[in-house]
Amino acid sequence: MSATIDHIGLNVTDYEKGKAFYTAALKPLGLSVLSDYGVVVGIGGDFPFLWVSAGNPGHVHLAFRAETRKQVDAFYAAAMAAGAKDNGKPGIRTEYSENYYAAFVLDPDGHNIEAVCHAPE
């Protein structure tokens, strides 16, 4: 059995803005708020693995695995509508692999957020 990421914590300068961004941007990937303590929110599918809280942010690159390329496209559209900045429109990234279909955005604090699908079209 190989190791997997259990959870990730991100600090954001504006908690409400960060919470709204991640809630909207990750919805197309089937992720939602599972725990909300008012000062920290847990987001995930089966369990909360992404914890967003107010604090002093640092640079983070975070990649979410999508099952389909349509989900990658939907993530990008939702993230941009939620206030993200483009950091790489949806498309094939052959420099990573033949079927690496991804989109990259910068969240409100400048973190590089990615959705990637490894499945062929």
N, C-alpha and C positions, 0 to 999 in steps of 0.2 A: 504494500500500500504506500503510495507516495503522499507527501505533505501537500496541503492546500492552504490557501489563505483563510483564516478563521474570521477575522474582521479587520477593518481599517478605520482609523480615526482621523478626521480632518478638522482643523480649527478654521473658522471663517471670521472675518472682521465684523460682519453684520449677520447675526444669527437668523433673523427672520428672512432676510434676503437669501441667505445660503440655503435655508430649509426650503423656501419656495422654489429656488432653482433646482435643487436635486429632486424634489418631489415631482416637478413637471418634466425635467429632462430624462429621468429614469423610468417614468411610467410606461413608455413604449417597449421597454425591455422587460416588463412584467414585475418591476420592483416598486414597492410602496412603503410608506411609513408603517412600521410595525410596533414601535415603541416611541413615546414622546413624553419626556420628563420636563418639558418647558425650557430647559437650558441645554438639553442634548436630545437629539432625535436619532433613532435607530431605523435604518432603511434596509430592506432585503426582500427576498422571495419567501423561502421557507423559514428563515430566521434572519434577524437583523445583523448584517455583517459590515455595514457602513454606518459609522457614528459621526454625526456632524454637530459641532458645538462651537460656541463663541470663544475666541482666543486669538493669539498671535500666529497667523498662518506662515507656513514655509512652503517652498515649491514642492509640488506633488504631481506625479504622473500616475494616473489611475485608469486601468483598462478593464472594461466590462465585456464579458463574452456574450455575444448575441447568437441566437440560433439561426437567424436568416439575415440576408442582406437588406430585406425590407425593414427589419428592426433597426439596423444600423442607420438607414435613411431616416426612419421615424425619430430615432434618438437625436440625430443631427438637427432635424427641423424643430423638434421640441426644445432642444437646448438653445438654439438660436432665438426662438420665440421667447424663451425665458430669460434672455439677456446675455447669452454667451457671445464670445468673439470667435470667429472662424480661426482654426489652426490646422485645417486640412479637410476639405470637403470629402464626402463619401466616395470611395473608389478603391480599386485594386492597388495594393502596395507590393509589387513583385520583388522589391528589395528585401522584403521579409519572408515571403513565400508566394507560390503560384496562386493560392486561393485566399490570401490575406486581404479581406475587404474591410476597410475601416474608415472611421470619421473621427476627427480630432477637434475639440473646442477648448477654449479657455473659459473657465467659470468666472464668476464675478471677482474672485481674488487672484486670478491668473494661474490657477492650477490647470495642468494639461489633462483633460478628461477624454477618454477614447472609448468607442464601442467598436468591437471587432467580431467578424464572422469568419471562421476558418473553413466553412463548408463551400464546396463548389456551387456555382449558380444553379 
